[in-house]
Amino acid sequence: MLTLAIEQSSVRGSVALLRDEDVIASRDWEVTWRQPQQLFAMLQAVLKQAGVVPSAIEAYAAGLGPGSFSGCRVAVSVARALALPGGVRVFGLSSGDALAFDLFAATGADTVAVAGDARRNHVWLGHFARGERWPVMTRPWTLQPVEQLSTELAGAAQVVSPDWDRLAPVLKHACP
């Protein structure tokens, strides 16, 4: 199945074209609200790189966050608009689940916490355990004050964040 995935819930946007589970073309960029057309340029670049025409795409996937609400809206809106002419299926996927999946694949960790910058001294946070094939959420997404992170991250083998550049000092202090 040929799937086009769009992610814009974090400070790094990305577009990937997958054949079944293999990425055949991808692009990522720093999301800036002054240049919203980057997504469309990257879409064109990915399709050109793979030699694929839009009518060949069999499914679209959009990142649903947690993260930037505006970015999620853009990803879902673009996926739905591209899918509409051919009546192609659109799936929404948790961006946090995807981060947990990648970290489990890259490490031997049994537990993972995914954290993001919710601003104003708060972090959004979810906990996962290694599943047979996919991560299993063990504690649902919550909004936590930064001061409570040490308690909330206790027991997490690994911590991952799409906002590591902003949260690194806080996360390293809470979960050395």
Secondary structure, 3 states (H helix, E strand, C coil): CEEEEEECCCCEEEEEEEECCEEEEEEEEECCCCCCCHHHHHHHHHHHHHCCCHHHCCEEEEECCCCCHHHHHHHHHHHHHHHCCCCCEEEEECHHHHHHHHHHHHCCCCEEEEEEEEECCEEEEEEEECCCCCCEEEEEEEEEEHHHHHHHCCCCCEEECCCHHHHHHHHHHHCC
